[in-house]
Amino acid sequence: MLDAIGVTGDEERVYRLLVGMFDAGPRQVAEQLGLSPAQVSAILRSLHAKGLVSLVAGDEPKYAPSPPDVAFGPLLMRGQESLEWARTAVSRMAEEYRGGARRRDATQLVEVITGSAAIRQQLTNIQVGARHELLWFCRAGHIAMASGENADEYDALARGVRYRVVYERAMLEEPGMIENVAHGIRHGEEARSSTVVPVRLAIADGTIALCPLVQNLDGSGEPTAALIRDSSLLAALIALFESYWERAWPLRADGTPQDAERTPGGSGPDRDELHLLSLLVAGVTDKAIATRLAVSQRTVQRRIHDLMTRMNVQTRMQLAWEVSRQGWLDEPAAAG
């Protein structure tokens, strides 16, 4: 069981026996395990060299086990380092292999994935494998994975992967979506909204993308998606995302700490008003906003009217322009 960290099966048997006996000499261990004294002596010397047992002074040499949590700590650390090194080496070799394959065969640049389960698995794979950044276009409806089911995002955010997501406006109208988006923002997701997005798309670390090939299914066949590796096609998809990202409206979550710091002295919208404004500017309907805030449409309209009065504007378009001019929805600058 401990061979993964460099402890052989016989060494583990001897160590486990010593843990139960507390200390013993080579002869005692040999009798218990049915090994020769010479074998046991060699095993004990190896365990001693690894720091797993210590020699007890006395007339007859005896060995006592080191505490397991102390003894195995360095071995586990070295094991993790070795696994990480091996993982990196395999990743490099795989990339070299794919690079060679792509040079020999252009069809290696795009792999067609068929079926919801297979597409869902690929979405998981690219998120688990991501190290720096995920880019997403999220359209209304879903083919393989609903937004609220993507638990891999929170694991990736927790390990420092940046998520930039552009949501199609119609998607924010779906039941529960505004809260799902707000939940992601609270965990570190950077979210924006666009009237439409051209395709469903996920790009990991600028090296691989997953893009469904059929936008609307009538239920007559399995969905398909293209897995696109490093190429001019991938570069074009990244450029497409960046162009939409620049034009999209930032979305805010209510109750986020950075919002509380944006309006010193209460001169501008408070954090809940910023959340309301981000939804309004993104084009979300009053009805959907009311559902998200658990209030009536009349209450939403009254709050918007109050904001217009405070900003000294007459129309919602003027309110959106004032929000943009003041930079209230701008994302905080990344920490250096």
Disulfide bonds with the S-S distance in Angstrom:
none
